[in-house]
Amino acid sequence: MLRLEDLAGLLEQHRAAAQARVKEFSIGGREFAFNTGPAIMGVVNLSPDSWYRESVCLTVESAVRRGIVLHGQGAGIIDVGAESTLAGAARVGEAEQNSKLLPVVRGLREAGVPVSVETYQPAVTRACLEAGANVLNLTGSDHSDEIFRMVAAHDAAVIICFVQGRNAREVGDFSFSADSVALMRDYFARQIEAAARNGVGKIFIDPGLGFYYRNLQDSAVRVRHQMEVFLNTFRLRALGFPICHAMPHAFEYFGEEVRCAEPFFALLAALGKTDLFRTHEVPRIKAVLDTLGIY
């Protein structure tokens, strides 16, 4: 149960972190003032394995069209991916990822839409940055120095995801600590240092709450973990960089109303001072943020 007393206690324990300010920067020609209000990232999935059917686009034309629509609905950035992170999803090789991603990246950039590409593959990263991608949504930990140098060479931004494994497709059990947010903070501090050492200045950090760890498949355990991290997000902002969160789903609780899950979690993420909301439900998330008066 989440109680008002819990929120009050969390703030009292970490009051200094609640005042933290983060770096602001431009992406694709747009200035993002994260200390004034959050931004939204819309999702376009190019993989047929992605479960969120409304976001799946299997042609270049439909993907570009969806990205433009989401941008018009309030998404400042569109995140495009060609391989699902679902545990049972098919692996997609570098060549196939590029064949799907590159024309969509080019199409969205020609339309003036800032684009993020989700991948952990260096070859895919290079090709998409050369095609005009503005952000790398990095869902792995291998080859990080090489990848950071590519990002810096293109004056792009990077979303550094917390992943306990080589990449989002190769995780096992989540290793809990007494304070999972402190564990994440230490990981991100090291990754931020590596990114900065390689010339990257535009950095987001993402706790990776949507990755499919085996011991987080019990709904009660998983949702409790997600809620805790959402509400503690402001502690990670003390590292000096904006926080990106992918909104989760909690099928077991929402059932046929699963499209209402992301707006619910967005409320918790907003209370925790999230800076970038990655969502399949752009209009719904924007309505939540508008109602709260923070967007």
N, C-alpha and C positions, 0 to 999 in steps of 0.2 A: 504494500500500500504506500502511496505517495501522500505525505501530509504536509501542511503548511509549516509545521515545526521542523520537518526534515530540510526544507528549503532554507529556513531561517538559520538552522545550525550549519548548513553547508556554507552559506555566505559569511557567517561569523568566523568560521574556521579559516577561511581563505579570503578575507576581505581585501587584502592588498592586491591579490591577483584579479579581483573583480574590476579594478581600475586600470588594468593593462590596456595599452594601445598597441595597434599592430601596423605593420608597414602597408602603405597604400601604393598602388601602381596602375599603369595603363595596360590594357589587353586589347589587341586589335583596334587600337585607336580610341578606345573608351577608357575614361578614368574611373576607377573603382574606389570609392571613399568608404572603406570598410569601417572606419571609426564613427561614421555618421549613420550608416545603415547597411544591412546585408544585401547580397545579390543572389540570383537564382541561376542555376545551371540546368537546362533541359536535356533530356536523354533521347538519343536516336540509336536503336539497336539494329545492326546489320546481320545479326546471327539469328537463324530460325529457331535456335535452342533457347533464346531468351523467353522467359515465362510471361513477361509483361506484354501481352499481345498488342496493346495499343501503341507501344513504342517500336514494334518490329517493322522494319521497312526493307523489303527484299529487292527493290530496284533503286537505281541512282535517283531517278526522278521523284519517287515517293519519299526517299530519305531527305533530299534537299527541300522538298515541299514541307515536310514535317518540321525540319529545322527552322525554316523561315516562319512558319506558323507559331512555333514555340517562342521564337524570338519576338514576334509581334505580341504574344501574350504576356511577355514580361521576363523571359530568360535572357540574361545578359551574355551568356555563353552557352553553346550547344556542345554536348559531349557525345562523341561518336565512337562506337566500339564494334569490332567484327568477331569477337569471341566471347561467349557467355562465361561468367564466372561460376555457373552452376556446377556442382561436383560431377554430374553425369554428362555434361555437355561435351560435344565433340571438340577435339583440339583443332585449331585452324593454323595452318602453316603461314610463314611470313609472306610468301608470294600471294596466297589467297587473301590474306588480310589486306595486303597492299592493293590488290585488284578491286576489293570492295571499298576500301577507305579513301583512296586517292581521288577518285572522281567526285565523291561526296564532299571531301575537304575543299576541293577546288570550286565546286558549285556553291557551297555556302560562303566561301570567301569572296567569290565574284558578286554575291548578293549582299556583301557587307556584314556578314554575321560572324562574330568571333567563334573560333572552333577549338575544341579540346579533343584529343584522341586518347582513348584508353588502350594501353598496351604495356607489355613488359619486354618486348622484343627490340633490340637495338636497330635491326634493319628496318623494322616498321617505323620506329621513331624517326630515323633519318629521313626516310622517304616522305613521311607525313609533314615533318617540319619543312622540308624542301618544297612541298606542295602548298605551304602556307598556313599550317596549323599554328595556332597561337599558344596552346597549352598542351603539355603532356600530362596525362593522368596516369602516373606511374604505379602500376599494381604489382611490382616485384622489387626484389632487393639485389638481384644479380646485375653485374655490369654497370653499377651505379655511377662510377666515375666517368666511364665512357659516355653514358647517357647524359649526365649533367653537362659534359662539355658540348654535346650536340645542342642541348637546350640553350646554353649560354651563347653559342655561335649564332643562333637565330633570334636572340633577344626575346625568347619565349619564356613562359611561366611553366612551373612544374607543380603538380600535386603529388606530394610524397605520402604514400599510403603506409599505414602501419600493417605489416604483414609478417606473421611468424612462419616463414618458409621462403623458398626461392621466389615464389610468385603466388598470385591469388589462386592458381589451379593446383598448387602443390603445398597445401597446408594440411596438418593433421589435427591434433588437439590444441586448443588455446591454452597457453601456460598462464594461469592466473597468478597474481601476487596479492599481498594484503591490500595493495592500492594499485589497481590496474592503470589508473591515470598517471601515476608516478612512473610506472614501467614504460608507458607510452612516451611520457615527457623525456625520459633518458634516451630512448630510441630516436625520437625526433631531433633532440639536441645534436646527436652524432650525425644524423643525416643532413641537417641544416648546415652543420660545419663543413661536411663534404661537398654539398652543393655550392656553398659560398666559395670554398677553396677552388672550385672549378669554374667560377665566374657567374654563377646563377644568382640573380638578385630578386627575381619574382617567384616567391615560394608560397604555396599553401601546404598545410598538413591535414591529413585525413585519417581518423582512427580506424577506418576499414571495417565498419560495423556490419556490412553486408556480405563479408566473406564466409565461406561455408566450412568452418571448423567443426570437426566431428562431435566434440563434446558440447557444442552450442546448438545442437539440433533439438534438444529438449526446449519446448517453447518457453516455459517458465524461467529457466536459467538464461536463455538467450535474451529475452525481453528485459529481464532484470538487469543484465549486463548493459544492454543498449540504453536503457533509461538512466543508469548510473553515469555512463560516459557522456550522454547528452547534457545532463545537468552539470557535469564537471568540466564542460568544454572551456569555460572561461579560464580555468587553471592552465590549459595548454596555450591560450593566447598570451600568457606571460612570457612565452618564448619569443614573442615579437612579430609573429607572422599570422595571417588569417587562417581560420579553420574551415575546412570543407567537410560536410557530412553528406553521405548518401542516405536518403530516407528509406528505412526498412518497411516490412510489410506485416508480419505477425498474422499469417494466414489462419493459424489455429484459433485466434480470438475474433478476427474480423469476418471470416468465412466469405459469404457472397458479397459482403461490403468491403472487400479488401482494398478497393480503390480509395477508401476513407482512411486507410492506415497511415499513409505518408503525411497527410495533413495533421493527424494526431501526433505523430512523432515530431513533426515540424514545430509544434507548440513547445515540446520539451527542449528541442534543439535551440529554439529562439530564446527560451529562458536561460539557457546556458551560454548565450552570446555567440552562436554560430555565425560565421561570416558569409559562407557560400553554401546554399542548399541545392544538392544534386537530386533531381526529382523527375519522375515520369509524369507528374501531375502539376504542371506549371500553374495553370489558372487557380487551382485549389490552394496551392502553397502561397501564391501571391495574395489570395483572399485572406488567408490566416495572418500573414505578415501585415497586410493593410489593416486588419481588424485590431491587431496588437499596437498599431501605430508606430512600427519601427521600420517600415519600408516605404 
